[in-house]
Amino acid sequence: MLLRVDHELRGTEGVVVETRYFACSVDPDRVTPAELLAWVRGHWSVENSLHFIKDRWWDEDRHYLSRPGLAERWAVLTNAALAVLRVTREDPKQPLRACADQLNRHVEKAIRLVTEEIT
């Protein structure tokens, strides 16, 4: 089944409508349009939250790693850094960027967080 989703973006240029197509192997008789839309939104929430952070902070899209295995290692390191930031936030509402900036100013604390054993 092919799924079409029209998406409106409102910005300084006005309203722009984007059409996105998704291939789906689910039987149309077994799923409702609302469920399909929830799946699409779930996909884009992950994409927007995780990819946006990685690309904005580490400029991930511009990197070209040609050595075999290096891209995977880089992804592991960035995922680990994000995990440390998420786990060590004192306030869950604090943006990850603010937490990263705080640890950047207190390097000793950052090293302690990464090297200490969790009890």
Backbone as JSON Lines, residues from 0, in Angstrom:
{"i":0,"aa":"M","n":[0.85,-1.17,0.0],"ca":[0.0,0.0,0.0],"c":[0.9,1.23,0.0]}
{"i":1,"aa":"L","n":[0.5,2.24,-0.73],"ca":[1.2,3.51,-0.77],"c":[0.38,4.52,0.01]}
{"i":2,"aa":"L","n":[1.04,5.23,0.92],"ca":[0.36,6.18,1.79],"c":[0.82,7.59,1.42]}
{"i":3,"aa":"R","n":[-0.12,8.49,1.26],"ca":[0.2,9.88,0.93],"c":[-0.2,10.75,2.12]}
{"i":4,"aa":"V","n":[0.73,11.61,2.55],"ca":[0.47,12.52,3.66],"c":[0.81,13.93,3.19]}
{"i":5,"aa":"D","n":[-0.17,14.82,3.25],"ca":[0.06,16.22,2.93],"c":[0.34,16.95,4.24]}
{"i":6,"aa":"H","n":[1.41,17.72,4.25],"ca":[1.89,18.35,5.48],"c":[2.01,19.85,5.24]}
{"i":7,"aa":"E","n":[1.4,20.64,6.1],"ca":[1.49,22.1,5.98],"c":[2.58,22.64,6.89]}
{"i":8,"aa":"L","n":[3.45,23.45,6.33],"ca":[4.49,24.12,7.1],"c":[4.18,25.61,7.1]}
{"i":9,"aa":"R","n":[4.09,26.17,8.28],"ca":[3.81,27.61,8.39],"c":[5.07,28.31,8.85]}
{"i":10,"aa":"G","n":[5.49,29.28,8.09],"ca":[6.71,30.01,8.43],"c":[6.63,31.44,7.96]}
{"i":11,"aa":"T","n":[7.78,32.07,7.91],"ca":[7.83,33.47,7.51],"c":[7.45,33.66,6.04]}
{"i":12,"aa":"E","n":[7.62,32.61,5.24],"ca":[7.27,32.68,3.82],"c":[5.79,32.4,3.57]}
{"i":13,"aa":"G","n":[5.06,32.1,4.61],"ca":[3.65,31.74,4.46],"c":[3.45,30.25,4.67]}
{"i":14,"aa":"V","n":[2.43,29.71,4.06],"ca":[2.12,28.29,4.2],"c":[2.67,27.53,3.0]}
{"i":15,"aa":"V","n":[3.43,26.49,3.28],"ca":[3.98,25.63,2.24],"c":[3.43,24.23,2.48]}
{"i":16,"aa":"V","n":[2.9,23.61,1.45],"ca":[2.35,22.26,1.57],"c":[3.35,21.28,0.97]}
{"i":17,"aa":"E","n":[3.76,20.3,1.78],"ca":[4.65,19.23,1.3],"c":[3.84,17.94,1.23]}
{"i":18,"aa":"T","n":[4.09,17.17,0.2],"ca":[3.46,15.87,0.07],"c":[4.53,14.81,0.26]}
{"i":19,"aa":"R","n":[4.27,13.89,1.19],"ca":[5.21,12.81,1.46],"c":[4.51,11.49,1.17]}
{"i":20,"aa":"Y","n":[5.26,10.56,0.6],"ca":[4.72,9.24,0.27],"c":[5.45,8.19,1.09]}
{"i":21,"aa":"F","n":[4.71,7.22,1.59],"ca":[5.27,6.14,2.39],"c":[4.81,4.81,1.82]}
{"i":22,"aa":"A","n":[5.72,3.86,1.75],"ca":[5.35,2.5,1.36],"c":[5.07,1.72,2.63]}
{"i":23,"aa":"C","n":[3.97,1.0,2.63],"ca":[3.54,0.29,3.83],"c":[3.06,-1.1,3.44]}
{"i":24,"aa":"S","n":[3.47,-2.11,4.19],"ca":[3.07,-3.49,3.87],"c":[1.85,-3.95,4.66]}
{"i":25,"aa":"V","n":[1.23,-3.05,5.39],"ca":[0.06,-3.4,6.19],"c":[-1.18,-3.47,5.3]}
{"i":26,"aa":"D","n":[-2.02,-4.44,5.57],"ca":[-3.27,-4.6,4.84],"c":[-4.2,-3.42,5.17]}
{"i":27,"aa":"P","n":[-4.69,-2.69,4.18],"ca":[-5.54,-1.52,4.44],"c":[-6.81,-1.85,5.24]}
{"i":28,"aa":"D","n":[-7.26,-3.11,5.18],"ca":[-8.46,-3.49,5.92],"c":[-8.19,-3.71,7.41]}
{"i":29,"aa":"R","n":[-6.91,-3.78,7.79],"ca":[-6.57,-4.09,9.17],"c":[-6.09,-2.87,9.96]}
{"i":30,"aa":"V","n":[-6.03,-1.72,9.33],"ca":[-5.53,-0.53,10.01],"c":[-6.4,0.67,9.62]}
{"i":31,"aa":"T","n":[-6.59,1.57,10.56],"ca":[-7.38,2.77,10.28],"c":[-6.47,3.89,9.82]}
{"i":32,"aa":"P","n":[-7.01,4.88,9.13],"ca":[-6.19,6.03,8.74],"c":[-5.57,6.74,9.95]}
{"i":33,"aa":"A","n":[-6.29,6.78,11.06],"ca":[-5.74,7.42,12.27],"c":[-4.52,6.67,12.78]}
{"i":34,"aa":"E","n":[-4.55,5.34,12.71],"ca":[-3.39,4.54,13.15],"c":[-2.2,4.77,12.23]}
{"i":35,"aa":"L","n":[-2.45,4.81,10.92],"ca":[-1.37,5.07,9.97],"c":[-0.74,6.44,10.24]}
{"i":36,"aa":"L","n":[-1.57,7.44,10.46],"ca":[-1.05,8.78,10.73],"c":[-0.24,8.8,12.03]}
{"i":37,"aa":"A","n":[-0.68,8.05,13.04],"ca":[0.08,7.97,14.3],"c":[1.45,7.34,14.06]}
{"i":38,"aa":"W","n":[1.53,6.33,13.18],"ca":[2.82,5.72,12.86],"c":[3.74,6.72,12.16]}
{"i":39,"aa":"V","n":[3.18,7.47,11.23],"ca":[3.97,8.46,10.51],"c":[4.48,9.53,11.48]}
{"i":40,"aa":"R","n":[3.6,10.02,12.33],"ca":[4.01,11.03,13.31],"c":[5.06,10.48,14.26]}
{"i":41,"aa":"G","n":[4.92,9.23,14.66],"ca":[5.92,8.61,15.53],"c":[7.27,8.55,14.86]}
{"i":42,"aa":"H","n":[7.29,8.2,13.58],"ca":[8.56,8.16,12.83],"c":[9.19,9.54,12.79]}
{"i":43,"aa":"W","n":[8.41,10.56,12.48],"ca":[8.97,11.89,12.34],"c":[9.34,12.5,13.68]}
{"i":44,"aa":"S","n":[8.69,12.1,14.77],"ca":[9.09,12.63,16.07],"c":[10.47,12.13,16.44]}
{"i":45,"aa":"V","n":[10.76,10.86,16.12],"ca":[12.1,10.33,16.36],"c":[13.1,11.04,15.46]}
{"i":46,"aa":"E","n":[12.77,11.14,14.2],"ca":[13.66,11.8,13.23],"c":[13.96,13.23,13.64]}
{"i":47,"aa":"N","n":[12.93,13.96,14.01],"ca":[13.12,15.37,14.35],"c":[13.87,15.55,15.65]}
{"i":48,"aa":"S","n":[13.61,14.72,16.65],"ca":[14.26,14.92,17.93],"c":[15.69,14.43,17.93]}
{"i":49,"aa":"L","n":[15.96,13.25,17.38],"ca":[17.3,12.7,17.42],"c":[18.18,13.24,16.31]}
{"i":50,"aa":"H","n":[17.7,13.21,15.09],"ca":[18.53,13.64,13.97],"c":[18.82,15.14,14.05]}
{"i":51,"aa":"F","n":[17.85,15.92,14.45],"ca":[18.04,17.37,14.56],"c":[19.17,17.67,15.52]}
{"i":52,"aa":"I","n":[19.18,17.0,16.67],"ca":[20.23,17.24,17.67],"c":[21.58,16.85,17.1]}
{"i":53,"aa":"K","n":[21.66,15.66,16.51],"ca":[22.96,15.2,15.99],"c":[23.46,16.1,14.87]}
{"i":54,"aa":"D","n":[22.57,16.53,14.01],"ca":[23.02,17.35,12.88],"c":[23.38,18.76,13.33]}
{"i":55,"aa":"R","n":[22.6,19.34,14.21],"ca":[22.88,20.7,14.66],"c":[24.12,20.78,15.53]}
{"i":56,"aa":"W","n":[24.3,19.81,16.41],"ca":[25.43,19.88,17.33],"c":[26.73,19.39,16.71]}
{"i":57,"aa":"W","n":[26.65,18.25,16.01],"ca":[27.86,17.64,15.51],"c":[27.96,17.7,13.99]}
{"i":58,"aa":"D","n":[27.07,18.41,13.35],"ca":[27.11,18.6,11.9],"c":[27.25,17.25,11.17]}
{"i":59,"aa":"E","n":[26.45,16.29,11.63],"ca":[26.57,14.91,11.19],"c":[26.36,14.73,9.68]}
{"i":60,"aa":"D","n":[25.46,15.48,9.09],"ca":[25.18,15.3,7.67],"c":[26.34,15.7,6.77]}
{"i":61,"aa":"R","n":[27.21,16.58,7.26],"ca":[28.31,17.05,6.43],"c":[29.55,16.17,6.51]}
{"i":62,"aa":"H","n":[29.58,15.26,7.5],"ca":[30.75,14.41,7.65],"c":[30.74,13.3,6.62]}
{"i":63,"aa":"Y","n":[31.9,13.03,6.1],"ca":[32.07,11.92,5.18],"c":[33.19,11.06,5.74]}
{"i":64,"aa":"L","n":[32.84,9.89,6.24],"ca":[33.82,8.99,6.83],"c":[34.03,7.82,5.89]}
{"i":65,"aa":"S","n":[35.25,7.69,5.38],"ca":[35.5,6.68,4.36],"c":[36.17,5.42,4.91]}
{"i":66,"aa":"R","n":[36.76,5.5,6.08],"ca":[37.39,4.3,6.64],"c":[36.32,3.31,7.07]}
{"i":67,"aa":"P","n":[36.49,2.04,6.75],"ca":[35.49,1.04,7.14],"c":[35.3,0.99,8.66]}
{"i":68,"aa":"G","n":[34.04,1.04,9.08],"ca":[33.72,0.95,10.5],"c":[33.76,2.26,11.25]}
{"i":69,"aa":"L","n":[34.32,3.29,10.66],"ca":[34.47,4.57,11.38],"c":[33.13,5.26,11.58]}
{"i":70,"aa":"A","n":[32.25,5.2,10.61],"ca":[30.93,5.84,10.75],"c":[30.14,5.19,11.88]}
{"i":71,"aa":"E","n":[30.23,3.86,11.99],"ca":[29.52,3.16,13.07],"c":[30.08,3.57,14.42]}
{"i":72,"aa":"R","n":[31.4,3.68,14.52],"ca":[32.02,4.08,15.79],"c":[31.61,5.51,16.16]}
{"i":73,"aa":"W","n":[31.58,6.38,15.17],"ca":[31.17,7.76,15.42],"c":[29.72,7.8,15.91]}
{"i":74,"aa":"A","n":[28.85,7.0,15.31],"ca":[27.45,6.95,15.73],"c":[27.33,6.44,17.16]}
{"i":75,"aa":"V","n":[28.13,5.44,17.52],"ca":[28.11,4.91,18.9],"c":[28.53,6.0,19.88]}
{"i":76,"aa":"L","n":[29.57,6.74,19.56],"ca":[30.03,7.8,20.46],"c":[29.01,8.91,20.62]}
{"i":77,"aa":"T","n":[28.39,9.34,19.54],"ca":[27.39,10.4,19.65],"c":[26.15,9.91,20.4]}
{"i":78,"aa":"N","n":[25.75,8.66,20.17],"ca":[24.61,8.11,20.91],"c":[24.94,7.99,22.39]}
{"i":79,"aa":"A","n":[26.17,7.6,22.71],"ca":[26.58,7.51,24.12],"c":[26.59,8.89,24.77]}
{"i":80,"aa":"A","n":[27.08,9.88,24.05],"ca":[27.1,11.24,24.6],"c":[25.68,11.73,24.87]}
{"i":81,"aa":"L","n":[24.77,11.48,23.94],"ca":[23.38,11.89,24.16],"c":[22.75,11.13,25.32]}
{"i":82,"aa":"A","n":[23.08,9.86,25.46],"ca":[22.55,9.07,26.58],"c":[23.04,9.62,27.91]}
{"i":83,"aa":"V","n":[24.32,9.97,27.99],"ca":[24.87,10.55,29.22],"c":[24.17,11.85,29.54]}
{"i":84,"aa":"L","n":[23.94,12.68,28.54],"ca":[23.25,13.95,28.76],"c":[21.83,13.72,29.26]}
{"i":85,"aa":"R","n":[21.14,12.77,28.68],"ca":[19.75,12.51,29.09],"c":[19.68,11.97,30.52]}
{"i":86,"aa":"V","n":[20.59,11.07,30.86],"ca":[20.55,10.43,32.18],"c":[21.0,11.39,33.28]}
{"i":87,"aa":"T","n":[21.93,12.26,32.97],"ca":[22.5,13.11,34.02],"c":[21.81,14.45,34.2]}
{"i":88,"aa":"R","n":[20.78,14.71,33.42],"ca":[20.04,15.96,33.6],"c":[19.44,16.01,34.99]}
{"i":89,"aa":"E","n":[19.68,17.11,35.69],"ca":[19.09,17.26,37.01],"c":[17.6,17.6,36.9]}
{"i":90,"aa":"D","n":[17.24,18.34,35.88],"ca":[15.85,18.7,35.64],"c":[15.44,18.09,34.3]}
{"i":91,"aa":"P","n":[14.47,17.18,34.28],"ca":[14.07,16.53,33.03],"c":[13.57,17.52,31.97]}
{"i":92,"aa":"K","n":[13.14,18.69,32.38],"ca":[12.66,19.68,31.43],"c":[13.81,20.51,30.85]}
{"i":93,"aa":"Q","n":[15.01,20.36,31.42],"ca":[16.17,21.11,30.93],"c":[16.54,20.61,29.53]}
{"i":94,"aa":"P","n":[16.69,21.53,28.58],"ca":[17.09,21.1,27.23],"c":[18.46,20.43,27.24]}
{"i":95,"aa":"L","n":[18.64,19.45,26.36],"ca":[19.92,18.74,26.3],"c":[21.07,19.69,26.0]}
{"i":96,"aa":"R","n":[20.8,20.69,25.18],"ca":[21.87,21.63,24.83],"c":[22.36,22.39,26.07]}
{"i":97,"aa":"A","n":[21.43,22.77,26.95],"ca":[21.81,23.46,28.18],"c":[22.63,22.54,29.08]}
{"i":98,"aa":"C","n":[22.24,21.27,29.14],"ca":[22.99,20.3,29.93],"c":[24.4,20.12,29.36]}
{"i":99,"aa":"A","n":[24.52,20.04,28.05],"ca":[25.83,19.91,27.4],"c":[26.69,21.13,27.66]}
{"i":100,"aa":"D","n":[26.1,22.31,27.57],"ca":[26.84,23.54,27.84],"c":[27.33,23.58,29.28]}
{"i":101,"aa":"Q","n":[26.49,23.12,30.2],"ca":[26.85,23.1,31.62],"c":[28.04,22.16,31.85]}
{"i":102,"aa":"L","n":[27.99,20.97,31.25],"ca":[29.1,20.03,31.4],"c":[30.35,20.52,30.69]}
{"i":103,"aa":"N","n":[30.19,21.27,29.64],"ca":[31.33,21.84,28.93],"c":[32.08,22.84,29.81]}
{"i":104,"aa":"R","n":[31.33,23.55,30.65],"ca":[31.96,24.52,31.57],"c":[32.59,23.83,32.77]}
{"i":105,"aa":"H","n":[32.13,22.62,33.11],"ca":[32.63,21.87,34.27],"c":[33.13,20.51,33.79]}
{"i":106,"aa":"V","n":[34.3,20.51,33.18],"ca":[34.84,19.31,32.55],"c":[35.08,18.2,33.57]}
{"i":107,"aa":"E","n":[35.53,18.57,34.79],"ca":[35.78,17.55,35.81],"c":[34.49,16.79,36.13]}
{"i":108,"aa":"K","n":[33.38,17.49,36.22],"ca":[32.1,16.85,36.49],"c":[31.73,15.91,35.35]}
{"i":109,"aa":"A","n":[31.96,16.33,34.11],"ca":[31.65,15.49,32.95],"c":[32.49,14.21,32.99]}
{"i":110,"aa":"I","n":[33.75,14.33,33.3],"ca":[34.62,13.15,33.37],"c":[34.16,12.22,34.48]}
{"i":111,"aa":"R","n":[33.8,12.77,35.61],"ca":[33.29,11.96,36.73],"c":[32.03,11.2,36.32]}
{"i":112,"aa":"L","n":[31.13,11.87,35.63],"ca":[29.88,11.23,35.21],"c":[30.12,10.05,34.28]}
{"i":113,"aa":"V","n":[31.1,10.17,33.43],"ca":[31.37,9.11,32.46],"c":[32.18,7.97,33.07]}
{"i":114,"aa":"T","n":[33.04,8.26,34.03],"ca":[33.95,7.24,34.56],"c":[33.49,6.57,35.84]}
{"i":115,"aa":"E","n":[32.57,7.2,36.6],"ca":[32.13,6.61,37.85],"c":[31.18,5.46,37.59]}
{"i":116,"aa":"E","n":[31.23,4.5,38.49],"ca":[30.32,3.36,38.39],"c":[28.95,3.75,38.91]}
{"i":117,"aa":"I","n":[27.92,3.33,38.21],"ca":[26.55,3.65,38.6],"c":[26.11,2.63,39.65]}
{"i":118,"aa":"T","n":[25.54,3.12,40.73],"ca":[25.09,2.21,41.79],"c":[23.59,2.12,41.83]}
